[in-house]
Amino acid sequence: MSAPPGPSKRRNPPGGGRPRRPRRPDRPGGRPATAPGPVGHGGQTRPLYASGGIGAASAASIGLATLTTLTLAGWIAAPPATFSDDIVDVFRMAVRMWLVGHHVELATSHGRLGLFPIGLLVLPGLLLYHSGRRLARVCVLPRLRHAFQAALALAGPYAAIAGTLALAGRDDTVQPSMSQALVTAFLLAFTAGGLGALRQLLKDRRIPWRGLLRLMPLRLRVLLAGLFSASAVLVLTGALLFLAGLIAGLGDAVATTRQLAPGAVGGVLLLVIQLLYLPNAIVFGVSYAVGTGFAFGADTVVAPTGVALGPLPELPMLAALPDNGPAPVLSLAALAAPFLAGAVGGWRTLRDAPVPVNEAAPLWGFACGVGTGALWAGLAALAGGPLGANRLAEVGPSPWQVGVVAALEVGVSAAVAAWVVNWRHLRDAAAGDGAGREGVRQRRDDEAPRPGPRRPVRRPRLSGSRWGGLRRGGGEDDSEDLYGVTYEADADPPDRSDPARD
């Protein structure tokens, strides 16, 4: 007996060597099925939190080195009485400028300094954004949600570095706020670094920014769309208010610039400073449009109810502030902006995702208003701050007042707009269903057969050897019932050329 055949052995290819494995087919979209993950130098993957510390130190050192270079240039070019003779004081000044760029208050003998331009956050934000992208490249982050871990890995060491620099920048005359250094540095690094890591992950997977929105839950996506739509209307309103005020006080702005006589280089620096303060001015304008207004010194107010100001610093852009007395009549039209923003936000929230119960639509619109109020409360806290100990100790809008009033105004109008949009959608859907049912009913009536006289059809009797089995199997009565006179549809007659019939 022969042995049963065993498993077939794989034959080696001609020329010897191991057999080649078949290539795996590519995935849809042209990407290989097994794409290599991101690796660091030498083909080794770097640990996430160690790389986050390196990225945080890199971003902080580059920003500090830039400011130190500028401070040294000023120390060399300035008169001897401007700076101290000790080089250590120059480096301490650079550290304080770095902290000011992160909106860290400085406590001095003349009061606290905290009114800093929002535009100063651009430089450290860009450095942290780049560090976040590099962190995502050198570390394996298999999913998009791991960008949150990358943001934490970058924000923790960066906050520790900011706290250390706040201690290093202290002396008997200036003391940076330790708590603000930790909080603002952590929030900035978490936001900018997280966005950079997420951007790199999306780029590696060839997903556009718009495609990221499709990964969010539908309700969260439309709520964010409504929030940003309402905020865009408020930003436009604040910018228009500032521009209109600056045009009205253009003569005072020119006179202030001539009085300062900054020269060519000084004029460029003055223009840059005012551009950095432009986001602060927009937030001030939004607080005016909301109705709460803002202060520019102790016991001062700039609001639709009236204007009461004291002496102001010599800055040309401050010519946009109105004169003391009643508020300008044209500026009162800005009071409708929060309600318009709420209408836009409520429409945007319920346009693409209506709810089946119309009573729930105003709740989603009001939620859009609450989110908008929280956003602008944070911006108001960022835009204001003290500028000394005496009359300029209070500058800027009140964050909690801006947040509460904006949430109420935007939320109420957004709730009404959301209800109207959802009600119209449900009404159109009901009308469409009714029209659809009526059309189906009419189509069925048109396609129904017309009643008429029914013609009896006599089926032919089948005979022969092929059909005889059927007749013999049923009997005579059954045959009569089957082949008698019926009102069924005509059956195909048997083929007359069948030889069995002959």
C-alpha positions in Angstrom: 0.0 0.0 0.0 1.2 3.4 -0.8 1.5 6.0 1.9 -1.2 8.8 1.8 0.0 11.9 0.1 1.4 14.4 2.6 1.2 18.1 2.5 2.6 19.7 -0.5 6.0 21.3 0.0 6.7 24.8 -1.2 9.2 24.8 -4.0 12.0 27.2 -4.0 12.2 29.6 -6.9 14.8 29.1 -9.5 18.2 30.0 -8.3 17.6 28.9 -4.7 16.8 31.1 -1.7 13.7 31.6 0.3 10.4 31.9 -1.6 9.0 35.4 -1.9 5.8 36.3 -0.1 3.0 37.7 -2.2 2.5 41.4 -1.9 -0.6 42.5 0.0 -3.0 44.5 -2.0 -3.1 48.2 -1.5 -6.0 49.7 0.5 -8.5 51.9 -1.3 -7.1 55.3 -1.9 -3.7 54.2 -3.1 -2.1 53.8 0.4 -0.2 50.6 1.3 -1.9 48.1 3.6 1.0 48.2 6.0 2.3 51.8 6.2 5.3 52.3 8.4 4.8 54.4 11.5 6.7 57.6 12.3 10.1 57.0 13.8 12.8 59.1 15.2 16.5 59.3 14.3 18.1 55.9 13.7 14.8 54.2 13.0 13.9 54.2 16.7 10.6 55.5 18.1 11.0 58.1 20.8 9.0 58.0 24.1 6.2 60.6 24.1 6.8 62.4 27.4 10.5 62.6 27.1 10.1 64.1 23.6 7.5 66.4 25.0 10.0 67.8 27.5 12.6 68.3 24.7 10.0 70.1 22.6 8.9 72.4 25.4 12.5 73.2 26.2 13.2 73.9 22.6 10.2 76.3 22.2 11.1 78.2 25.4 14.8 78.5 24.6 14.2 79.8 21.0 11.7 82.4 22.3 14.0 83.4 25.1 17.1 83.6 22.8 15.2 85.9 20.4 14.2 88.3 23.2 17.7 88.2 24.7 19.2 89.2 21.4 16.8 92.1 21.1 17.5 93.2 24.6 21.2 93.0 24.1 20.9 95.1 21.0 19.0 97.7 22.9 21.5 97.6 25.8 24.4 98.3 23.4 22.6 101.0 21.4 20.9 102.8 24.3 22.5 105.6 26.4 24.4 104.4 29.5 21.7 105.7 31.9 19.0 103.6 30.3 20.1 100.1 31.3 22.1 98.9 34.3 25.7 98.2 33.9 25.4 94.6 35.0 24.9 92.1 32.2 22.8 90.0 34.6 20.1 92.6 34.7 19.9 92.5 30.9 19.2 88.8 30.9 16.6 89.3 33.7 14.9 91.9 31.5 14.8 89.4 28.6 13.2 86.9 31.0 10.5 89.4 32.0 9.8 90.2 28.4 9.3 86.5 27.8 6.9 86.3 30.7 5.1 89.4 29.4 4.7 87.6 26.0 2.7 85.0 28.0 0.5 87.6 29.7 2.1 87.2 33.2 1.5 90.1 35.4 4.4 92.0 36.9 4.1 93.5 40.4 6.3 96.6 40.7 6.6 99.4 43.2 4.3 101.6 41.0 1.6 98.9 40.9 0.8 95.9 38.8 1.3 95.7 35.1 -1.1 93.4 33.2 -2.5 95.2 30.2 -0.5 93.4 27.5 -1.3 93.0 23.8 -3.0 89.8 22.8 -0.8 89.8 19.7 2.2 89.0 21.8 0.9 85.4 22.1 1.6 84.8 18.4 5.4 84.2 18.8 5.2 81.6 21.6 2.1 80.1 20.0 3.9 79.5 16.7 6.9 77.9 18.4 4.7 75.6 20.4 2.7 74.7 17.3 5.9 73.7 15.5 7.0 71.7 18.6 3.6 69.9 18.6 4.0 68.9 15.0 7.6 67.6 15.5 6.4 65.7 18.6 3.8 63.9 16.4 6.4 63.1 13.8 9.0 61.5 16.1 6.5 59.5 18.3 4.1 56.8 17.3 0.6 58.2 17.8 -1.7 55.6 16.3 -5.0 57.5 16.7 -6.1 61.1 16.4 -7.3 61.2 20.0 -3.7 60.7 21.1 -3.0 64.3 20.2 -4.5 65.0 23.6 -1.6 63.1 25.2 0.9 64.9 23.0 -0.6 68.2 24.2 -0.2 67.2 27.9 3.3 65.9 27.3 4.2 69.4 25.9 2.2 71.6 28.3 3.5 70.1 31.6 7.2 70.7 31.0 6.5 74.1 29.4 4.5 75.3 32.5 7.4 74.1 34.7 9.9 76.1 32.6 7.6 79.2 32.9 7.4 78.9 36.6 11.2 78.6 36.9 11.7 81.7 34.7 9.2 83.6 36.9 11.4 82.8 39.9 14.5 83.8 38.0 13.0 87.1 36.8 12.3 88.4 40.4 14.2 91.0 42.2 13.5 93.7 44.8 11.6 96.0 42.3 9.8 93.5 39.9 8.1 90.3 40.9 6.3 88.2 38.2 3.2 86.3 39.2 4.1 82.7 39.7 0.6 81.4 39.5 -0.2 83.2 36.3 3.1 81.9 34.7 2.0 78.3 35.4 -1.6 78.7 34.2 -1.1 80.8 31.1 2.0 78.8 29.9 0.1 75.5 30.4 -3.0 76.7 28.6 -1.0 78.2 25.7 1.2 75.1 25.3 -1.8 72.7 25.5 -3.8 74.6 22.9 -1.0 75.5 20.4 0.9 72.2 20.9 -2.2 70.1 20.7 -3.2 71.8 17.4 0.2 71.2 16.0 0.2 67.5 16.9 -3.3 67.1 15.5 -2.4 68.9 12.3 0.6 66.5 11.8 -1.6 63.5 12.4 -4.1 64.6 9.9 -1.4 65.3 7.4 0.1 61.9 7.8 -3.3 60.3 7.2 -4.2 62.6 4.4 -7.2 64.0 6.2 -8.1 67.6 5.6 -9.2 69.9 8.4 -12.8 69.8 7.1 -12.7 66.0 7.3 -11.9 66.3 11.1 -15.4 67.8 11.6 -17.0 64.7 10.2 -15.3 62.6 13.0 -17.1 64.6 15.7 -20.6 63.8 16.8 -23.2 65.6 14.8 -24.7 67.6 17.6 -21.3 68.8 18.9 -20.3 69.7 15.3 -23.3 71.9 14.7 -23.1 73.5 18.1 -19.5 74.6 17.5 -20.6 75.9 14.1 -23.3 78.0 15.7 -20.8 79.3 18.3 -18.2 80.4 15.8 -20.8 81.9 13.5 -22.2 84.1 16.3 -18.7 85.0 17.4 -17.8 86.0 13.9 -20.6 88.5 13.9 -19.4 89.9 17.2 -15.8 90.2 15.9 -17.0 92.1 12.9 -19.0 94.4 15.1 -16.1 95.2 17.4 -13.8 95.9 14.4 -16.3 98.2 12.8 -16.8 100.1 16.1 -13.0 100.6 16.5 -12.6 101.6 12.9 -15.5 104.1 13.0 -14.1 105.7 16.2 -10.6 105.9 14.8 -11.9 107.6 11.6 -13.9 110.1 13.8 -10.8 110.9 15.9 -8.2 110.8 13.1 -7.2 114.4 13.8 -6.4 113.6 17.4 -4.4 110.5 16.4 -2.3 112.5 13.9 -1.7 115.2 16.5 -0.6 112.6 19.1 1.8 111.0 16.7 3.4 114.4 15.8 3.7 115.2 19.5 5.6 111.9 20.2 7.9 112.5 17.2 9.1 108.9 17.1 11.2 109.1 13.9 11.5 106.4 11.3 12.4 103.5 13.5 10.3 104.6 16.4 7.3 105.1 14.0 7.6 101.5 12.8 7.8 100.2 16.4 4.8 102.4 17.4 2.8 100.9 14.5 3.8 97.4 15.5 2.7 98.0 19.1 -0.7 99.3 18.0 -1.2 96.3 15.7 -0.5 94.0 18.6 -3.1 95.8 20.6 -5.7 95.6 17.8 -7.3 92.3 19.2 -7.7 94.1 22.6 -9.5 96.9 20.9 -11.9 94.5 19.1 -12.7 92.9 22.4 -13.4 96.3 24.0 -15.7 97.1 21.1 -17.6 93.9 21.6 -18.1 94.6 25.3 -19.5 98.0 24.2 -21.9 96.4 21.8 -23.0 93.9 24.4 -24.0 96.8 26.7 -21.7 96.4 29.7 -18.9 98.6 28.3 -15.4 98.9 29.7 -13.3 101.1 31.9 -10.1 102.9 31.1 -9.0 103.9 34.6 -10.5 104.1 38.0 -14.1 105.5 38.1 -14.3 105.6 34.3 -16.7 104.0 31.9 -17.3 103.8 28.2 -20.7 102.3 27.6 -23.9 103.0 25.6 -25.3 104.7 28.7 -22.6 107.3 28.7 -18.9 108.1 28.6 -16.8 109.3 31.5 -13.0 109.3 30.9 -10.0 110.8 32.6 -6.5 111.6 31.3 -5.3 108.9 28.8 -1.8 107.6 27.8 -0.3 109.1 24.7 -1.1 106.4 22.2 -2.6 107.4 18.8 -5.1 104.5 18.7 -6.8 105.8 21.9 -8.2 108.6 19.7 -10.9 106.0 18.8 -12.5 106.5 22.3 -15.5 108.8 22.3 -15.6 112.2 24.2 -17.1 112.5 27.6 -20.9 112.8 27.7 -23.6 110.8 26.0 -22.6 108.0 23.8 -22.6 108.7 20.0 -26.0 108.0 18.5 -24.6 106.0 15.6 -22.8 103.7 18.0 -26.1 102.7 19.6 -26.9 100.7 16.5 -24.3 98.2 17.6 -26.6 97.1 20.4 -28.5 95.0 17.9 -25.3 93.0 17.1 -25.6 90.4 19.9 -29.2 89.6 18.9 -28.2 89.4 15.2 -25.3 87.1 16.3 -27.7 84.9 18.2 -30.0 84.6 15.2 -27.1 83.6 13.0 -25.9 81.1 15.6 -29.3 79.6 16.2 -29.9 79.2 12.5 -26.5 77.6 12.0 -27.0 75.2 14.9 -30.4 73.8 13.7 -30.0 74.1 10.0 -28.1 70.9 9.4 -29.3 68.9 12.4 -32.9 69.6 13.3 -34.5 67.8 16.2 -37.6 65.7 15.9 -39.3 67.4 18.9 -39.8 71.1 18.3 -39.8 71.9 22.1 -36.1 70.9 22.3 -34.9 73.3 19.6 -34.7 76.4 21.8 -32.5 74.5 24.3 -29.9 73.9 21.7 -30.1 77.5 20.6 -29.6 78.7 24.2 -26.7 76.3 24.6 -25.0 78.1 21.6 -25.5 81.4 23.4 -24.0 80.1 26.7 -20.9 78.8 24.8 -20.6 82.2 23.1 -20.8 84.0 26.4 -18.1 81.8 28.0 -15.8 82.4 25.0 -16.1 86.1 25.2 -15.7 86.1 29.0 -12.3 84.5 28.5 -11.3 87.0 25.8 -12.4 89.9 28.1 -10.2 88.6 30.9 -7.3 88.3 28.4 -7.8 91.8 26.9 -7.9 93.8 30.1 -5.6 94.3 33.0 -4.0 96.9 35.3 -1.5 99.5 34.0 -0.2 101.0 37.3 -1.3 101.6 40.8 -3.3 104.8 40.6 -5.9 105.9 38.0 -5.0 103.2 35.4 -5.3 100.3 37.9 -8.6 99.2 36.2 -8.6 98.9 32.4 -10.8 96.7 30.3 -14.2 95.1 30.5 -15.5 93.0 33.4 -15.2 89.3 32.3 -18.1 88.0 34.3 -20.4 90.8 33.2 -19.5 90.4 29.5 -20.0 86.6 29.8 -23.4 86.7 31.5 -24.9 89.5 29.4 -23.6 88.0 26.1 -25.0 84.6 27.1 -28.4 86.0 27.8 -28.6 88.2 24.7 -27.1 85.8 22.2 -28.8 82.8 23.9 -32.4 84.2 23.8 -32.2 85.3 20.2 -30.5 82.0 19.3 -33.3 80.0 21.0 -36.0 81.9 19.0 -34.1 81.4 15.7 -33.5 77.7 16.4 -37.2 77.2 17.2 -38.3 78.9 13.9 -35.8 77.0 11.8 -36.8 73.7 13.4 -40.5 74.4 13.1 -40.1 75.2 9.4 -38.2 72.1 8.8 -40.8 69.9 10.5 -43.6 71.7 8.6 -41.8 71.2 5.3 -41.1 67.5 6.1 -44.8 66.9 7.0 -45.9 68.7 3.8 -43.5 66.6 1.8 -44.7 63.4 3.4 -48.3 64.3 2.7 -47.6 65.2 -0.9 -45.6 62.0 -1.3 -48.5 59.9 0.0 -51.0 61.7 -2.2 -48.7 61.2 -5.2 -48.4 57.5 -4.5 -52.1 57.1 -4.1 -52.8 59.0 -7.4 -50.2 56.9 -9.2 -51.8 53.7 -7.9 -55.2 54.9 -9.1 -53.8 55.7 -12.6 -52.1 52.3 -12.9 -55.1 50.3 -11.7 -56.8 48.2 -14.5 -60.1 49.5 -15.8 -63.1 47.2 -15.1 -64.7 45.6 -18.2 -66.4 42.4 -19.5 -64.5 39.3 -18.8 -64.2 36.8 -21.6 -64.3 33.1 -20.8 -61.2 31.3 -22.0 -61.4 27.6 -22.9 -58.2 25.7 -22.2 -57.4 23.0 -24.7 -57.6 19.5 -23.6 -54.2 17.9 -23.4 -53.6 14.4 -24.7 -50.7 12.3 -25.6 -48.0 10.5 -23.7 -46.4 13.7 -22.4 -49.6 15.2 -20.9 -51.4 11.9 -20.1 -49.5 11.5 -16.8 -51.0 14.6 -15.5 -54.5 13.6 -16.5 -54.1 10.1 -15.2 -52.7 11.2 -11.9 -55.7 13.3 -10.9 -58.8 11.5 -12.1 -61.6 12.5 -14.3 -63.2 15.0 -12.0 -59.9 16.7 -11.3 -59.2 16.8 -15.0 -62.5 18.5 -15.6 -61.7 21.1 -13.0 -58.3 21.7 -14.3 -59.1 21.8 -18.0 -62.6 23.0 -18.0 -63.8 26.6 -18.6 -62.0 29.1 -16.4 -61.5 32.8 -16.2 -57.8 32.6 -15.7 -55.2 34.1 -18.0 -54.6 32.3 -21.3 -52.0 29.6 -21.1 -49.5 29.0 -23.8 -50.8 26.2 -26.1 -48.6 23.2 -26.6 -46.3 23.2 -29.6 -48.2 21.6 -32.5 -44.9 20.4 -33.9 -44.4 18.1 -30.9 -44.0 14.5 -32.3 -45.6 13.1 -29.2 -48.9 14.6 -30.2 -48.9 12.6 -33.4 
